[in-house]
Amino acid sequence: MVMPFGNRPHCKTYMTALFYRLFKTQRLLDRVIYGVALVFSLFLLTLAFYIGFKLFQTSFPSIKKFGWHFLWSVSWNPVTEEFGALVPIVGTLLTSFIALLLGIPISFGIALFLTELAPSFLKQPLRILVELLAGVPSIIYGMWGLFIFAPLFADYVQPWFINHLGNFILIGPLFQGAPLGIGIMTAGIILSIMVIPFMASVMRDVFEIVPGILKESAYALGATKWEVVWNIILPYSRGGVLGGIILGLGRALGETMAVAFVIGNAHQLSSSLLMPGSSISSVLANEFTEATGKLYNSSLNELGLILFGITLLVFMCSKFLMRKIH
């Protein structure tokens, strides 16, 4: 009597050995992949610590001389070697805030239109256009802002702000001054134009992963388009939406050339958003190559350290908020 092939003892032993060998190989591959991923992660963490350490090391003379006073001092005089970071810090935060204030609702509307409202023949061309805008170099936005947007802003928009909003008690000081075209508000608007494609792309991708059965169920129960968006799409994708906003904020905080073209690069603190100012990145771009003297270079490096710290703080807060949301 011939035994079936699968029931032969030596076949069972062979299959067991083969399975054990494959199992060991798979475990070995898992360990290799884990080790490679761990090395890359540690490399990135080490690089971040190294950048922070070098910035601290090169800015130590400035830290030693000015101390905490550097953070709230408005003086910036290379001749007398008096430096303060308050004006660039305020300019960085204000321009980023304006960029998000304008960019978040527009990005949300673009993403919502592309995923829920746009006709099928418009979706693909608009997606390509948004991605193309995200790939435009920042210096192009800066040149467009300086030569095209700023003159139009000075001739038509800023005079309206000054005449209609400059006399209000609370918000009036924000819209006073001469219509120069360049300034904090101009830089914030250019930044918003830059970050809108990034945030819109992320929000669109997040909206598209919302399960269709959830939306169809809501429509079947009689929900309107707005109710589906507000009660189904946004709660389901709020973590991704927040991630897109943080991505836009990260770009706005560190943007250099576009801001340097239109912010005015003035070391003065003004209550008006229409007046020229400066940001940390614009100061570094304009003055680093011309900095002479150990203290001057050290002060610029301390500005870089402050920007590095602001960015880390923003991303830490965003991770905390995303954990709370989930």
Sequence and secondary structure as in RCSB ss.txt:
>XXXX:A:sequence
MVMPFGNRPHCKTYMTALFYRLFKTQRLLDRVIYGVALVFSLFLLTLAFYIGFKLFQTSFPSIKKFGWHFLWSVS
WNPVTEEFGALVPIVGTLLTSFIALLLGIPISFGIALFLTELAPSFLKQPLRILVELLAGVPSIIYGMWGLFIFA
PLFADYVQPWFINHLGNFILIGPLFQGAPLGIGIMTAGIILSIMVIPFMASVMRDVFEIVPGILKESAYALGATK
WEVVWNIILPYSRGGVLGGIILGLGRALGETMAVAFVIGNAHQLSSSLLMPGSSISSVLANEFTEATGKLYNSSL
NELGLILFGITLLVFMCSKFLMRKIH
>XXXX:A:secstr
    GGG HHHHHHHHHHHHHHHHHHHHHHHHHHHHHHHHHHHHHHHHHHHHHHHHHHTHHHHHHHTTHHHH   
EETTTTEE  HHHHHHHHHHHHHHHHHHHHHHHHHHHIIIIIS HHHHHHHHHHHHHHHTS HHHHHHHIIIIIH
HHIIIIIHHHHHHHHTTSTTTGGGG S   S SHHHHHHHHHHHHHHHHHHHHHHHHHTS HHHHHHHHHTT  H
HHHIIIIIHHHHHHHHHHHHHHHHHHHHH  HHHHHHSB      S TTS B  HHHHHHHHGGG  SHHHHHHH
HHHHHHHHHHHHHHHHHHHHHHHHH 
